[in-house]
Amino acid sequence: MDRRTFLRSTALGAGTVALGGSLWASAAAAAPAQPGAGPYGALLGPDSNGVRLPAGFSSRVVARSGRFVTRTLHLWHGAPDGGACFPDGDGWIYVSNSELPLVGGVSALRFAGDGRIRGAYSILGGTNVNCAGGATPWGTWLSCEEVAFGQVWETDPYGRNGAAARPAMGRFKHEAAAADPLRRVVYLTEDEGDGCLYRFTPDTWGDLASGRLDVLCAPAEPVTGPVTWQPVPNPGDWLTGTRNQVAAARRFDGGEGAHCRDGRLWFTTKGDNRVWVYDPASGVLDIAYDDGLVPAGTAPLTGVDNITGRPNGDLFVAEDGGDMQVCLITGDGTVAPFLQVTGHDGSEITGPAFTPDGRRFYFSSQRGSSNSPLAGVTFEVTGPFRDAA
């Protein structure tokens, strides 16, 4: 019996004995999330954009790589990746990274209150493989470079201020960032097969120019349980590297998306298809979902990647490959497909984000139907999103 088979049989047979479980969701949840019927029902057939959605939902294409955004002279970037939404008067702004080498950056779409596109522009250019990132409570977008010795760039979604590098947040293969306003820290994932999880505490909340970078520390076994943090002595050290300075650092198999809510951090790892949850109040790391901890052959969510959530507690997780779905994990521990993009088998889903009112959902197919970074498609989904869990 291999290790993942043993974990599956132990978790499914003994509830929370091996893996805790109830930490991450409601008190009723007793184990990592399991497949079940989603709150929106089954997916219907593909619509005119090739998107399968539950009844009552619809999609539209808002941008395509290499083409002018509607009613603008802005060419939408290639390889759209991480994204987020920001309030803008009666409307909102959706920002999207470009995961292209050397000519990456970030573009923004500005929407009116009725959903019309009223502008598009660049807020960062000339950077390298901008993958995921995260929004800050003070209204900026952290765009992360997914290259060795990459940096975090703080950008202005409204286009008023220039972008600034934040080297104090470490020089490594950055993936995502998630700000926790309760504890005034920013968590950072690392896209390496033995990546770390970092926590940045700025000297002044709202100013990321200086602060302390810590790395999560724990033994590899047990998989879940108490963890500690140790400071990285020199986050910007090019010789040693940020990731190699603390011997006790816990290693994760390909850090991906990150999302904070109510003081807890959810993050994903693609090598083992897990959604993790860290609770700083208890100092405990747990598993919210693992495709190896469901009955064999039933996993609806594979290729876990970007993650976001709604105020009611639902998590939305995008697939890198898999079967090109966005799946949701409900607060009671059910995982189910929410949408699927058809005809884009060589692509991945990126940039999931909700508008501030939670009524519209954005995401991209990074390489489109032709599996080219210059064929990305950015979508909007509207429909009866639920307010209560």
Disulfide bonds with the S-S distance in Angstrom:
none
